[in-house]
Amino acid sequence: MAAFEYVALDARGKQKKGVLEADTPRQIRQQLREKDMTPLEVVHIGDAQKAREKSSGGFFKPSIKVADLALVTRQLATLVKAALPIEEALKAVADQTDKGKVKSIILGVRAKVLEGHTLADGMAEFPNVFNELYRSMVAAGERAGHLDKVLNRLADYTERRQKINSKVSAAMVYPVVLILVAVGVVSGLMVFAVPKVVEQFTHMSQELPVLTKILIGISDFVINYGLYVLILLILMFIGMRYWLRNEDNKRRWHAKILKMPVFGRLSSNLNTAQFSSTLSILHSSGVPLLEAMNIGGKVLSNLKMRQAVKEAAIKVREGSSLKVALQQSSLFPPMMIHMIGSGEASGELEQMLQQVSDNQESLFENSVDVALNIMGPLIILALGGMVMFIVLAMMLPIFELTNSITS
């Protein structure tokens, strides 16, 4: 039995889309007619996904939200633990969801399972939903016979990843909004408010204060060249993104990020937490250490640290311990190195890696809070200073004029 996507018209002539299961497209059309619907298009779910990706030039890639993936994984783990066959568990999860995209993907996986493939092979049809880490763990769980435990660990991991992503997004939004507001307020004052006030001073014979002259110069520059500066900044941003397409350039940039005062610590803590958590969950699921390191390195967003993990994996293959291999890169925190060494010596590497992950996630959250507590007030102070400069520059000539009249 396979899954098919359909487009049909209901009794009122309204177009409906959905997913149904049958052996052939003809059976799908028959099912639709029995529901008083007129089939317009019936396509195998795999062919439909490939057609959409091809028509979009490769930009369309089926994916679901991290929260939906965590929920699906948790439901699947519960059903597998209840000794339900994989194909029935997938069918139950697909029936449970009310989101068409999620249902389509789950039924697509089920179709591959019904053809005799493993669950991991079925998930490989949707690599943008089930990444290499996910599929490797599922494959290890299937081989070891404890798929339910592996799926529960995956659900926990996915939920933690969602939490970290939310934290990163929240950390980025606040300072960006403050900076945009600051730039908008100052630009508005320079373009609209300052010229009108300056007009009142142009007919005055007295010498303008230095602060006012500076403000007039800045205002004239913003009015005359502000648009060109904005275009230049946009071009620089586009050029930077194009420059970062080169992996060597990107690796050099990521190496510089690690040396920055605040952002370096944030990037280091985030990547360390991701790596240790991934390594822990893979190792505990029965994935060999070398394979776990190769997969764990791929989840790192910082290419410099990713390269360090790749080099460490080579050293481990040559007989070195994990502690020594990571220590030689000088990119990972000393506490992490010592805990890994302790775990290797005591035979409790899995537990130590999980502890490292928890510690690094806590450090990351604390670093984000500290960064926000520092950046927020600094941006507000900078905005207040710029506004005070504008107000003083506009008020000084008025004060001098008043003094000259009263004297």
Beta strands, then each sheet from edge to edge (+ up, - down):
strand 1: 2-9
strand 2: 15-22
strand 3: 38-44
sheet 1: 2+ 1- 3+
end
